[in-house]
Amino acid sequence: MKASLMIAIAAAILAPAAMAGAPAANGEKIYTANCASCHSAGVLGAPKFGDKVAWAPRVKQGKEVLYTHGLNGFKMMPPKGGNPGLKDDEVKAAIDYMAKS
């Protein structure tokens, strides 16, 4: 009985620490795998990666607008850039990565 109680206590203490160490979504990897096909070439008016002039007015709208566009689609871009398997946090990480370029 004491051993199972000690295991339960240890799990309760260590679980939050383990979750805190979980890696965040890698915006660069997600961009490369999902977004670069359009955003590197500016397909159908997509702002090109690294084009500060093109990104400036979009960034000025705020992250929430950018996230909404990325998650729900905008103009010719489908929701989640056409990859419905992406998690919301992954889309947001890719947007953050592109907006900083």
Secondary structure, DSSP 8 states (H G I E B T S, - for coil): -HHHHHHHHHHHHHHHHHHHTS----HHHHIIIIIHHHHTTTGGG---TT-HHHHHHHHHT-HHHHHHHHHH-BTTB-GGGG-TTS-HHHHHHHHHHHHT-
